[in-house]
Amino acid sequence: MEGDLDPFFEDLSVGYTVWSEGRLITKAEIIDFATVWDPQPFHVDEAAAADTFFGKLVASGSHTYAITMRLGVDCRVLTGNAVAGFGVDEMRFRAPVLPGSTLRARFRVSSMRTSASMPGLGIVRWEVETFDQDGSRVLSAIMTNLYRRRSSAVDDDNLSPGRAN
C-alpha cells in the first residue's frame, strides 16, 4: 500500500493507488449471501446451477460488490477519514466469481476537489477494480467518497451532516 493508513484528503492525489489484501471466497459464503439477498439457482444450488447460463455455482454480483467494499475498508480506503460515500457509478460485473476464488481490489484516485459547502471536507473519486487470483477483472466501478480534511480534525465546525457539493 502506498501512503499512510487513514489518509486525509490532503494525503491523496490523482493516481494515488492502494491494493487490498486477498480474500478467499468459499462456496458456503456464496450460498449464504445469496440465500438472503439474491436467491437465484446459480447462486444457491450447485446442482440447479448446472442447468443455467453459468453452468456452475457463481457469486452474486451484489456479493462481489459487498466484498469489494469490505476490501476497501480492510485496506483503510473506505474507513477512517473517508466519512461517507456519495455513490457508485459505472459498476460492471466483468467475470463470474467462483467458489475458491481469491479476490483483491485496487483503488486509484481519478479526481478530487474540496467541498464548496463544507470546507472541512473533500470529494474523492476512486477507480475501483477487483481481480481474482488469475488476474481476471471481475468488477469495475467508480466510487465517490467524502473525505475529512486535516483542518477538520481540529475544527469539527467545518463538518455538517447535510449535503456537500
N, C-alpha and C positions, 0 to 999 in steps of 0.2 A: 504494500500500500504506500502511496505517495502522500506525504504531508502528515499533519497531526491528526490525532483522534478528535472527534467532535469539533471539526473546523468551524470557525465563524465565517460569515460572508466574506470578510476581508482576506481570509486564508485561501479562498478559492480563486481560480482564474479560468478563462476559457482554455480547454484542453486538460485541465486537472482530471486525473483518472484514478479510480480505485477499483481493485479487483476483490471480490469476496473470496472466502474460502469455499471449498467444495461441500456439497451436501448430498448424501446418498438418499435416493427416493425409493422407498420399498413398495412392494405390491400391497401390503396391508395399509400403508399410508394413502396410496392412491384410492383404494376401495373405501377406506374410512371417510376421506374427504368427500368423495363423490356420492356416497350413500346419503350424506346430509345435504350436500349443496348442488350436485349435478348427477342425479341417478339415472344415467343413460347406460345401456347394456355394455358398451365398450369401455366404461369406467368402473363398473361394479361387479361384473361377472365374466371371468376368464373364458368359460365355455361359450356363453352367449356372444362374447366379443368376437369369437372365431367366425361368426356369420355376419359381421358388419363390414363397413368400408375399410376399417383399420385391420381387421383380421386377427387382432390380439388386444389385450388389455392395454389401455393408454391412459395417462393422466388427463384430467380435465384442464382446459385452457385456464379456467379460473384458479385451479390449483397451481398451475405453473406461475401465474401472476402472483399468487399469495406467497409462493416460495421465493420468488424474486424480491418481493417486499421484505421478507424475513432476511434474505441475504443482505439487502441494503441496510437493515437495522443492525445485523451482526457485524458488518464492516464499518459501522458508525456514520454512514452517509445519510440515512433517513431517521436519525435519532439525535439526541443531544441538542445541538444548536439549530437543527432543522426542526422548526417548531410546528409546521403544518404543511400538508400537501394541498396544492391548488387543483391538481388534476393530472390525468394521463391522456396523452394524445397519440395517435398513430400506432396503437398497440396491434401487434401482429403475432400470431402463433405460427412460427416458421416450420416447425417439425414436431412430431409427437414425442412426448416424454414417456419412456418405457420403464417398467419396474427394473430396478437395479441401476438406473442412470444416476450419475453424479453430476449435479448442476453447479455452475459458477456463474456469477454475474459481473459484468463490467459496467461501471458508472462513469460517464465522461461529461464534464460541464461543456455545454454547447453555447450557452449565453447566460448573462447575468446583468442585473441592474438593481439600483436601490429603489425602495418603495417611495412613491411620491407622497402618499398619505401617511405613512408611518416611517419616519426617518431612522428608527432603530432596527429596521428590517430590510432585507434584500430578497430579491426573487431570482432563483436559480433554475435553469432548465438543464436537465440531465438527459443525455442519450444513453439508454439502458439496453444492454443486450445480455441474454442468458444463453449459455452454451452447455452442451452435455460433455461427457468425458471424451468423446471423439472429436470435439471441436465443432460439432454441428450447432448452428444457431437455432434455438428453439423458441425464443421470444425476443421481440424488439419493441421499444416504446420510447416516448418522450415523457418524462415526468417533470412537473414543475413544482418546486417547493419554496416555502418561505423560510428564510434563514435569519437568525439573530445576528446583528452586527455587534462588534466589540463594544461600541458605545452603549448598547442596550444592556450589556452585562452589568454596567454601573448605574444606568439610569433607566429603570423599567417604565418610566412615564412615556417613553418613546414607543411602547408596545400597546396594542389595543386588540381586543378580540374581534373587532369589526373588520370590515372589508379593506384589504390593501389593494393598491393599484400601481 
